[in-house]
Amino acid sequence: MTHIRLFAFSLAVILLAAGCSGSSGETSLPEETAATTAPSSTTTATSTTTTTTQAATTTEPTTTTTQPTTTTEPTTTTTQSTTTTAADTPPAVVTGLTVQIGGGSGEVIPEWDRNSESDVVAYRLWYSDEPGGSKTLLDEVAHDPNSLQPPAYNTGSRIAYVDLRAQVEGKHCYQVSAADLGGNEGPRSPEVCLPVTPTTVPTGFEVGLGGGSGEVAISWNRIPDADADHYNLWYSEWPGGAKTLLATVAHDPSALTGPAYDAGGGVTMYIDFPRTLEDDRNCYELSAVDTAGHESERTGEQCSTGL
């Protein structure tokens, strides 16, 4: 028995030594000691049970619950201020335009009221020869009375302009517009023309006997109108008859030619020759005409009587 134990011990030592000196390719025996009994009797082997405990990893399903999130944002109210710039409106229409004859130099004077707007700087004076005609710019006139230059001048609350033209009545027509600092021009005023002054009817109209040769002598006083041009002498054989133009006689005494002549004292004489001299048979009327062609009313009819 002792030998058997000794043998087993020796074997164990050998095996242990072999494990310690074994190469790296060999598998080491477990560090346990195996007890082996003799085959002739009961062999008790001590087995080492190695229990490997593996950590069990259990993956639990993860449930993520998303809660609705209510975010209250601060409300910002932006108030934009709107600046409205008033439109730069043009000046108002010019009022009070008048046109009249000036002095004895042939001038025509348009005159108008000043506008009340504070930004008015000038007036534009428009002109045409005929009523309703296309206007051309005659001149630009300052609004400030201290800035007026001839031929414009100040008349208090009004501005006048001297237009050196022949005084042809009904032929000088004007409009005025106002202009402001922004260059805006207002509407033009209504057209105003140099008014027509009725031509004066001649006075002193007489019809009488001429010389002994059968002529009729007609005479009249020359009219005082500065724009008088000539006279129209009208004739009918019978009283009240339709008149025909017998002659055109110059107003200027120096321009008279026969059978008309200057009788002196502002009287013009016309000799109608030859005529049959019978009472109330030769009848005449007279009218005056100005430089613009405006004709006056005719004188009353005069017939040759007492012949």
C-alpha positions as CSV (number, residue, x, y, z in Angstrom):
1,M,0.0,0.0,0.0
2,T,2.8,2.3,0.9
3,H,4.4,1.6,-2.5
4,I,1.2,2.4,-4.3
5,R,0.9,5.7,-2.6
6,L,4.5,6.4,-3.3
7,F,4.0,5.6,-6.9
8,A,1.0,7.9,-7.1
9,F,2.9,10.7,-5.5
10,S,5.9,10.2,-7.7
11,L,3.6,10.3,-10.8
12,A,2.0,13.4,-9.6
13,V,5.4,15.1,-9.1
14,I,6.5,14.0,-12.6
15,L,3.3,15.4,-14.1
16,L,3.7,18.6,-12.2
17,A,7.2,19.0,-13.3
18,A,6.3,18.3,-16.9
19,G,3.6,21.0,-16.7
20,C,6.0,23.5,-15.5
21,S,8.7,22.8,-18.1
22,G,6.3,22.2,-21.0
23,S,6.6,24.2,-24.2
24,S,4.2,27.0,-25.0
25,G,2.3,24.8,-27.5
26,E,1.3,22.4,-24.8
27,T,-1.8,22.6,-22.7
28,S,-1.3,22.8,-19.0
29,L,-3.0,20.5,-16.7
30,P,-5.4,21.8,-14.2
31,E,-3.9,22.8,-10.9
32,E,-5.9,20.1,-9.2
33,T,-4.4,16.9,-7.8
34,A,-6.0,13.6,-9.0
35,A,-6.0,10.7,-6.6
36,T,-6.0,7.4,-8.3
37,T,-6.4,4.1,-6.5
38,A,-4.8,0.8,-7.5
39,P,-6.7,-1.2,-10.2
40,S,-6.9,-4.2,-7.9
41,S,-8.9,-2.3,-5.4
42,T,-11.2,0.8,-5.5
43,T,-9.8,3.9,-7.1
44,T,-11.1,7.1,-5.9
45,A,-10.7,10.0,-8.3
46,T,-11.2,13.4,-7.2
47,S,-12.6,15.4,-10.1
48,T,-12.6,19.1,-10.1
49,T,-15.8,20.5,-11.4
50,T,-15.4,23.9,-12.9
51,T,-18.5,25.9,-13.0
52,T,-18.5,28.8,-15.4
53,T,-21.0,31.4,-14.5
54,Q,-21.9,33.5,-17.5
55,A,-23.4,36.8,-16.9
56,A,-26.7,36.8,-18.5
57,T,-27.4,40.1,-20.3
58,T,-31.1,40.6,-20.7
59,T,-32.0,43.4,-23.1
60,E,-35.3,44.8,-22.0
61,P,-37.2,46.7,-24.6
62,T,-36.9,50.3,-24.0
63,T,-40.1,52.3,-24.4
64,T,-39.7,55.9,-25.1
65,T,-42.7,57.9,-24.6
66,T,-42.7,61.3,-26.3
67,Q,-44.9,63.7,-24.5
68,P,-46.4,66.5,-26.6
69,T,-44.6,69.6,-25.6
70,T,-46.6,72.8,-25.7
71,T,-44.3,75.8,-26.1
72,T,-45.8,79.2,-25.5
73,E,-43.9,81.7,-27.6
74,P,-44.0,85.3,-26.5
75,T,-46.1,87.3,-29.0
76,T,-44.3,90.3,-30.4
77,T,-46.5,92.9,-32.1
78,T,-44.6,95.2,-34.4
79,T,-46.2,98.5,-35.1
80,Q,-44.9,100.2,-38.2
81,S,-45.5,103.9,-38.4
82,T,-46.4,105.1,-41.8
83,T,-45.4,108.5,-42.8
84,T,-47.6,110.0,-45.5
85,T,-46.1,112.8,-47.5
86,A,-48.6,115.2,-48.9
87,A,-48.5,115.4,-52.7
88,D,-46.9,118.5,-54.1
89,T,-50.0,119.9,-55.8
90,P,-49.7,122.5,-58.5
91,P,-50.8,126.1,-57.8
92,A,-54.4,127.2,-58.1
93,V,-55.7,128.9,-61.2
94,V,-54.8,132.6,-61.6
95,T,-57.8,134.9,-61.1
96,G,-58.8,138.4,-62.1
97,L,-57.1,138.6,-65.5
98,T,-58.1,141.7,-67.4
99,V,-56.8,143.2,-70.7
100,Q,-57.0,146.9,-71.6
101,I,-55.4,149.6,-73.7
102,G,-52.6,151.4,-72.1
103,G,-51.3,154.9,-72.9
104,G,-50.9,156.5,-76.3
105,S,-47.9,154.4,-77.3
106,G,-49.9,151.4,-78.6
107,E,-49.4,149.2,-75.5
108,V,-51.8,146.5,-74.3
109,I,-51.8,145.8,-70.5
110,P,-52.8,142.4,-69.1
111,E,-53.2,142.4,-65.3
112,W,-54.0,139.7,-62.8
113,D,-54.3,138.9,-59.1
114,R,-51.4,137.3,-57.2
115,N,-52.0,133.7,-56.0
116,S,-52.1,133.1,-52.2
117,E,-50.0,130.0,-52.1
118,S,-46.7,130.5,-50.2
119,D,-44.6,128.5,-52.6
120,V,-45.6,130.4,-55.8
121,V,-42.5,131.9,-57.4
122,A,-43.6,133.1,-60.8
123,Y,-46.3,133.5,-63.4
124,R,-46.3,132.5,-67.1
125,L,-48.0,134.9,-69.5
126,W,-49.3,133.2,-72.6
127,Y,-50.4,135.0,-75.8
128,S,-52.1,134.5,-79.1
129,D,-53.1,137.0,-81.9
130,E,-56.6,135.4,-82.3
131,P,-59.2,134.3,-79.8
132,G,-58.9,130.6,-79.1
133,G,-55.6,130.5,-80.9
134,S,-52.6,128.3,-79.8
135,K,-50.8,130.2,-77.1
136,T,-47.1,130.9,-77.0
137,L,-45.1,131.8,-73.8
138,L,-44.8,135.6,-73.9
139,D,-42.8,136.0,-70.7
140,E,-42.2,134.7,-67.1
141,V,-43.0,137.2,-64.4
142,A,-41.8,137.1,-60.7
143,H,-44.4,136.6,-57.9
144,D,-42.5,138.7,-55.4
145,P,-43.3,142.4,-56.0
146,N,-39.7,143.3,-55.0
147,S,-38.3,141.1,-57.8
148,L,-40.5,142.5,-60.6
149,Q,-38.6,143.7,-63.7
150,P,-40.0,145.9,-66.5
151,P,-42.2,145.6,-68.5
152,A,-44.0,144.0,-65.4
153,Y,-44.9,146.2,-62.4
154,N,-46.7,146.0,-59.1
155,T,-50.2,147.4,-58.7
156,G,-50.8,146.4,-55.0
157,S,-52.3,143.0,-54.9
158,R,-52.1,142.6,-58.6
159,I,-49.4,142.4,-61.3
160,A,-49.5,144.3,-64.6
161,Y,-47.5,143.7,-67.8
162,V,-47.0,146.2,-70.6
163,D,-47.2,144.4,-74.0
164,L,-45.9,146.9,-76.6
165,R,-48.1,145.9,-79.5
166,A,-50.5,147.7,-81.8
167,Q,-53.8,148.2,-80.1
168,V,-55.8,145.8,-82.3
169,E,-59.1,145.3,-80.4
170,G,-60.2,141.7,-80.2
171,K,-56.8,140.5,-81.5
172,H,-54.7,140.4,-78.3
173,C,-55.6,137.3,-76.2
174,Y,-53.9,136.2,-73.0
175,Q,-53.8,133.5,-70.4
176,V,-51.8,133.3,-67.1
177,S,-50.6,130.3,-65.1
178,A,-48.7,130.2,-61.7
179,A,-45.5,128.1,-61.1
180,D,-44.2,127.0,-57.7
181,L,-40.8,126.1,-56.1
182,G,-41.2,122.4,-57.2
183,G,-41.6,123.4,-60.8
184,N,-45.3,122.6,-60.9
185,E,-47.4,124.8,-63.2
186,G,-51.0,125.4,-62.3
187,P,-53.9,125.5,-64.8
188,R,-54.1,128.5,-67.1
189,S,-56.6,131.2,-66.5
190,P,-59.6,131.6,-68.9
191,E,-58.6,133.5,-72.1
192,V,-59.1,137.2,-72.0
193,C,-58.7,139.4,-75.2
194,L,-58.4,143.1,-75.6
195,P,-62.1,144.1,-75.6
196,V,-63.7,145.6,-78.6
197,T,-64.7,149.2,-78.1
198,P,-67.5,150.1,-80.5
199,T,-66.3,152.5,-83.1
200,T,-67.8,156.0,-82.7
201,V,-70.6,156.9,-85.2
202,P,-69.6,160.0,-87.2
203,T,-71.5,163.2,-86.4
204,G,-72.3,166.2,-88.5
205,F,-73.3,164.2,-91.5
206,E,-74.9,166.4,-94.2
207,V,-76.0,166.0,-97.8
208,G,-76.4,169.2,-100.0
209,L,-76.0,170.8,-103.3
210,G,-72.5,171.1,-104.8
211,G,-71.5,173.3,-107.7
212,G,-73.6,174.1,-110.7
213,S,-72.5,171.0,-112.5
214,G,-75.0,168.6,-110.9
215,E,-72.8,167.2,-108.1
216,V,-73.9,166.3,-104.6
217,A,-71.7,167.4,-101.7
218,I,-71.6,165.1,-98.6
219,S,-69.7,166.2,-95.4
220,W,-69.1,164.9,-91.9
221,N,-67.0,165.4,-88.8
222,R,-64.0,163.0,-88.4
223,I,-64.4,160.8,-85.3
224,P,-61.9,161.2,-82.4
225,D,-61.0,157.5,-82.0
226,A,-57.2,156.9,-82.1
227,D,-57.7,153.7,-84.1
228,A,-60.0,155.2,-86.7
229,D,-59.0,154.0,-90.2
230,H,-61.6,155.0,-92.8
231,Y,-65.2,155.7,-93.5
232,N,-67.7,153.8,-95.6
233,L,-70.2,155.9,-97.7
234,W,-73.4,154.1,-98.5
235,Y,-75.9,155.1,-101.3
236,S,-79.4,154.4,-102.6
237,E,-81.3,156.3,-105.2
238,W,-84.5,156.4,-103.2
239,P,-85.2,157.0,-99.5
240,G,-85.2,153.8,-97.5
241,G,-83.7,151.8,-100.4
242,A,-81.1,149.1,-99.9
243,K,-77.7,150.8,-99.7
244,T,-74.6,149.9,-101.7
245,L,-71.1,150.9,-100.9
246,L,-70.4,154.0,-102.9
247,A,-66.9,154.9,-101.6
248,T,-64.2,154.3,-99.0
249,V,-62.8,157.5,-97.6
250,A,-59.6,157.8,-95.6
251,H,-59.7,159.1,-92.0
252,D,-56.3,160.8,-92.1
253,P,-56.7,164.2,-93.8
254,S,-53.2,163.8,-95.4
255,A,-54.3,160.6,-97.1
256,L,-57.4,162.0,-98.7
257,T,-57.7,161.9,-102.5
258,G,-60.4,163.3,-104.8
259,P,-63.3,163.3,-104.9
260,A,-62.7,163.5,-101.1
261,Y,-60.8,166.4,-99.5
262,D,-60.1,168.1,-96.2
263,A,-62.6,170.9,-95.6
264,G,-60.8,172.1,-92.5
265,G,-62.0,172.2,-88.9
266,G,-62.0,168.4,-88.7
267,V,-64.5,168.1,-91.5
268,T,-64.1,165.8,-94.6
269,M,-66.0,166.5,-97.8
270,Y,-66.9,164.1,-100.6
271,I,-68.3,165.2,-104.0
272,D,-70.6,162.7,-105.7
273,F,-70.6,163.6,-109.4
274,P,-72.5,163.4,-111.6
275,R,-76.0,162.9,-110.2
276,T,-79.4,163.8,-111.4
277,L,-80.5,166.4,-108.9
278,E,-84.0,165.6,-108.0
279,D,-85.5,166.2,-104.5
280,D,-85.2,163.2,-102.2
281,R,-83.7,161.0,-104.9
282,N,-80.1,160.7,-103.8
283,C,-79.8,159.2,-100.3
284,Y,-76.7,158.4,-98.2
285,E,-75.5,156.8,-95.0
286,L,-72.0,156.9,-93.4
287,S,-70.1,154.5,-91.0
288,A,-66.6,154.6,-89.5
289,V,-64.2,151.7,-89.5
290,D,-61.2,151.2,-87.1
291,T,-57.8,149.6,-87.7
292,A,-59.1,146.2,-86.6
293,G,-61.9,146.3,-89.2
294,H,-64.7,147.0,-86.7
295,E,-67.4,149.1,-88.3
296,S,-69.6,151.5,-86.4
297,E,-73.3,151.8,-86.8
298,R,-74.4,153.9,-89.7
299,T,-75.6,157.4,-89.4
300,G,-79.2,158.2,-90.2
301,E,-80.1,158.4,-93.8
302,Q,-79.7,161.8,-95.5
303,C,-81.1,162.6,-99.0
304,S,-80.6,165.5,-101.3
305,T,-83.5,168.0,-100.9
306,G,-84.4,171.4,-102.3
307,L,-82.6,170.8,-105.5
